[in-house]
Amino acid sequence: IGLPTVGIFGPTNPVNFGPRGPRAVVVRSELACSPCFHFAGSHPLWAGSSCRVPSCLHAISVDAVLQTLDEVVGG
């Protein structure tokens, strides 16, 4: 519907599960292990992660999310 959207992604793949649209942006860390959950066919295959703590989510700062929100919303 064209609303500004910010998706925060860690172990899942934003290519498969991310927000769509011209005003949709994804915030994620660029760790080598992320994304570690994969999508195949029409059903998600949760391959499992080797981490007990989702480092990919912990690496995303509040400031990065707020900056992205500011850019997307135009505040």
VOKOLZA-950421 format. One record per atom (N, C-alpha, C): residue in one letter; x, y, z. Coordinates in steps of 0.1 Angstrom, whole numbers, plus 5000, padded with zeros to 4 digits. Each point is the difference from the previous one (the first is absolute). Layout:
// residues N
AXYZ
...
END
This chain:
// residues 75
I500849885000
I499250125000
I500950135000
G501349984999
G500950114998
G500450075013
L499749945012
L500450065012
L501549985003
P500750095006
P501449985004
P500149885009
T500949924998
T500249885008
T501549975002
V500349975013
V501449965003
V499949865006
G500749914994
G500149865005
G501349985006
I500149945012
I501249975007
I500249854999
F501249964994
F500249864997
F501349955006
G500049885005
G501149935005
G500349874993
P499549895005
P500349874994
P499249964988
T498850074998
T499249974988
T500550094988
N499649954989
N500550074987
N499050104996
P500450135000
P499050114996
P499649994985
V500849934992
V499749984986
V498749924999
N499849905009
N498849914999
N498950065009
F500450065012
F498950035009
F499950155003
G500850084993
G500150145003
G498850084995
P499950125005
P498950094995
P500250044985
R498950024994
R500050034985
R499550144998
G500450064990
G499450134996
G501150114999
P499750114994
P500950114997
P500550075012
R499349995011
R500350075013
R500449905011
A500449884996
A500449895009
A501549995001
V500550005012
V501549995002
V500249895010
V501149934999
V500449905009
V501350045008
V500049985013
V501150035008
V500549865005
R501349974997
R500649885004
R501550015002
S500649915007
S501550015001
S500549924989
E501250034996
E500749934989
E501049895005
L499549925009
L500949895005
L500049894990
A501149934999
A500249904990
A499049885002
C499649985012
C499149895003
C498550034998
S499750134997
S498650044999
S499750034985
P498949954995
P499049925007
P500349855000
C499649945011
C500349865002
C498849914999
F498850064999
F498849924997
F499750024986
H499749904993
H499850004985
H498649974996
F499650034988
F498749984995
F500249914987
A499249904999
A500049914988
A498649974996
G499750014988
G498749974995
G499050095006
S498849945004
S499050085006
S499949985015
H500949935006
H500049995015
H501450035006
P500050085011
P501350035006
P500649875006
L501350004998
L500849895006
L500950065010
W499649995012
W500850065011
W501249915002
A501150044994
A501249925000
A500750005014
G499550095008
G500650015013
G501350095000
S500250065011
S501250085001
S501049945009
S501350034998
S501049955009
S500250095012
C499350125000
C500150095011
C498949985010
R500450015013
R498950005010
R499550145002
V500850104997
V499650145001
V500150064986
P498950064996
P500050054986
P500850134998
S501349984998
S501050114999
S499650094989
C499349954990
C499650094989
C499050105004
L499149975010
L499150095005
L500650105010
H500949945008
H500750085010
H500950114994
A500449974988
A501050094993
A499250124994
I498750005000
I499250114994
I499850105012
S500550124998
S499950105011
S498650074999
V499650055011
V498850085001
V500250124991
D501150065000
D500350124992
D499949974985
A500449884996
A499949974986
A498549984996
V499249955009
V498549984997
V499450145000
L500350095009
L499450135001
L500450084988
Q501349994996
Q500450084988
Q499349954988
T499849874998
T499349954989
T498550045000
L499450005012
L498650045001
L499950154996
D501050085004
D500050144997
D500150024985
E500849924993
E500250014986
E498749964992
V499449895005
V498849954993
V498850085002
V499850055012
V498850085003
V500250154995
G501350045000
G500350134995
G499950105011
G500249965012
G499950095012
G501150095002
END
